[in-house]
Amino acid sequence: MKLIKNKISLLILSSTIVTCAHATDVFRLEGFGSISKAMGGTATAYDVGPAGMMSNPATLSLMKEGTQFLTGVDIIVTDIYTRNLSTGEKASSHSHSHNRGPYAIPQLAITYRTGKYTVGIGVFGQGGIGTEYGNSSFLSQATGGLDTNLDVSSRLFVLNIPFAISYQFNEKLTIGASIDATWQGLNLNLLLGADQLGSLIQDGRVSGSMLPTLGEFPDLRGAHIGFTENKPVSNGISSWGVTAKMGLTYKIQKNTTLGMSYSTEGYMKDMTGDATLTVVDAVAGQVPVNGDVRLKDFKLPANITIGISHKISPDWMITSDFSRVFWEDAMKDIDITYSSEMGQLGILLPQNYSDISIWSVGTNYHYQDWEFRAGYRTATTGLNNKTLAPTIPALPTKHLTAGFAYNFSKYSTLDFAYSYGFDGKMKNTSLPMTPVPIEASNTLNNFSISYTRNF
């Protein structure tokens, strides 16, 4: 028990060393743990180890008796750019500061199974986005092509700390559930040109006592809002909340298992923190105003997954999952409220995401001390091209995955996975999210390595 307590303490402590993630399936990662990642993100109907608490807690009852400890990391490298379709100019996202990648995402968990019960606790990155366009691209130009030298960037990270329990009813049926403490943090530098502000005002999406003040500037060209901590961990605004998951597995026959899981929408507090609103005027110059910012009702969506696994032979297994993710309810608008001594300004940025469907397949082949894995994952598009923003580049919808495991002994295993997100492209030619017609492009390389120790 002392060993278990020490490892639980290590899990909680390690959550403080998280950096940023760049997510797929909109903001969500395409799989949790190296086993699932290598098999197309499938994880609902077979044993994926302690990481199963993030996908289907009921799979924890498929593990062997005793304690399992998992530690690992995902390293994500992205290639993101936005092109001005009118001029051909290209803005690329690079590592301009401590705020950006490559991004490291933790995998840490410990489980204990005795009899029909299994319990576990973990720390996992659930999703996020990250861009860093710097301050010299066309994205930093206000209305009329006025250079501002203001940063355009973003970083969202969502961290889950699940407390899971699973129960094996009989040889066929297992059920499980988890309560996840969820933390999310956001850095954002966003420039809105005067034409974008005008479009938002016309649609009734800008309000507050600062609005008449903006109208008093002699040649208003735009406004820039920034709340960013230029550090590997800290974020400009953040909040805590809670998410719940539940699931089951049912053995249809000796070699075939059906799985089902449901995750609730996150119940999150509003993200708050310090911010600077910089008014950009061609005559008065740049006027920075310090204040506070609140981002309301920002949360990840509910989702439901049904999966199946089948052992073709004792050494060969195939898996498949189908998921429905309910983005439409979770991401209709980005609701920002800025407050200062000059007054208050509310901005409602339209997003209008769509629910998405995800289909994934995977396979695992056992040979002596090795496991060889592969998979494929495809999803429908959740983003709306009319509200696409360069700072939200979650575009890949197709992933090809592969990986392997080496069993040093029956107590010790090293897992590796690689996931490639194919180039996702989308255009937006309309206000208010872009002042010029743009094309955004986004590819993704995800390397995952983990070590599991059985006691």
Secondary structure by P-SEA (a helix, b strand, c coil): caaaaaaaaaaaaacccbbbbbcccccccccccaaaaaacccccccccccccccccccccccccccbbbbbbbbbbbbbbbcccccccbbbbbcccccccccbbbbbbbbbbbccccccccccccccbbbbbbccccccccccccccccccccbbbbbbbbccccccccccccccbbbbbbbbbbbbbbbbbcaaaaaaaaaaccccccaaaaaaacccccbbbbbbbccccccccccccbbbbbbcccccccccbbbbbbcccccccccbbbbbbbbbbbccccbbbbbbcccccbbbbbbbcccccccccccccccbbbbbbbccccccccbbbbbbcccbbbbbbbbbbbbbbbbbbbbbbbbcccbbbbcbbbbbccccccccccccccccccccccccccccccccbbbbbbbbbbcbbbbbbcccccccccbbbbbbbbbbbbbccccc
